[in-house]
Amino acid sequence: MTKRVRPDSDEEAQEEQSPGAAALSVAARHAQQALDSAKGIVSGARLDEVGAKASATASNLYREGRELLASNEELSHATEHLSAAIRKNPLAAVGIAFSAGLLLALLTRG
């Protein structure tokens, strides 16, 4: 049995991750930075200013996320495979989606 050594830095951890996982890690870091920035804005600003800045930040995050997903080849291949599987078995796909939605509704209903 081999023991896996944990990387010492974030850069080393990203090198060990797949491209998709690394892209998600980058997106998570951007989201955390946006959250930290929002906390600073809220502490000393008026609500209409906060709303405008939050809207701009959300737009930027959405745009960056779409660009990140579009540029990631691994995710593009996964999307193609998923689309092919849905075309091959449409009734099963609808059943799975319905079941997942029902389960999510039951879990969030509390």
N, C-alpha and C positions, 0 to 999 in steps of 0.2 A: 504494500500500500504506500503510495507516494503522498507526501505532505505538501500541500500547496502553500507557498509563501505569499503573504499579503504585500502588495506594493506599498512603498514608502510615501509616494506622492500621488496627487490627482492625475498628473501627466502619465505616470506609469500605469495607473489604473485604467486610463482611457486607452492606452496602447493595448492592453489585454482584452478590452471589450470589443464586441463586434461593431461595425460602423453604425448600425441602428441604435445600439445601446449608447454609443458615444454621442450620437446626435441628440438622443433624449436627455443625456446628462448635460449637454450644452444648453438645451432648452430649459431644463430645470434650473440651471444656474442663472439664466436670463430672467426667469420668472421670479426667483428668489431676490435678485437685484431689484426688480421692479417692485416687489412687495416691500423691501427695505426702503426704497425711494418713496413709496406711497405713505409709509408710516411717518417719514420725515415731513412730507407735505401736509398731512392731516394735522400734525401737531401744532402748526402755526399758520393755517390758512383758512380762508372762508370756504363755505361748502360749494359755491358755484365754481370757484377756482379749482377746488379738488375734483369736482365732476368733470370739468374740461380737461384737466391733466390726466385723470383716470381714463377718459375716453381716448385721448391721444395715445396713452401708454398701451391700452388694450388693442388699439388699431395697429400699433407698431409690433406688439407681440404676435398678433394674429398673422400679420404680413410676414414676419420673420419665421414663424412656424411653418407657414405654407411654403416659403422659399426653401427652408431646411428639408421639409418632406419631399419637395420636388427634386432637390439635388441629391437625395439619398437613393442610390441605385438598389440597395437591398430592399428597401421599403417598396420601391416601384415593382420589383419582382414579386414581392409578397402580395401586392394589390392585384397583379395580373393573375396569380395563382388563385386567389380568392374569387375573383370575377369568373374565372373558368370553372371553379367548383360550383359556384352558384348557378351558372348557366347549365351545367351538367345535371344538377339536382335542385331545381327551383322549389319544389314542394318541401323538401327537407330543409332548405334554407329559410323558407317562410316559417316552418314549424319551430326551428331553432330560435329565430328572431322573436317569435311570439312567446316562446317559453322563457327566453332571457328577459323580455320585457315584463312578463307576469312575475317572474322571480324578483326582479328589481323593484317592481311596484310593491310587492309584499314585504320586501326588506325595508324599504323606505317608509312604509306606512306606520311602522312601529307599533 
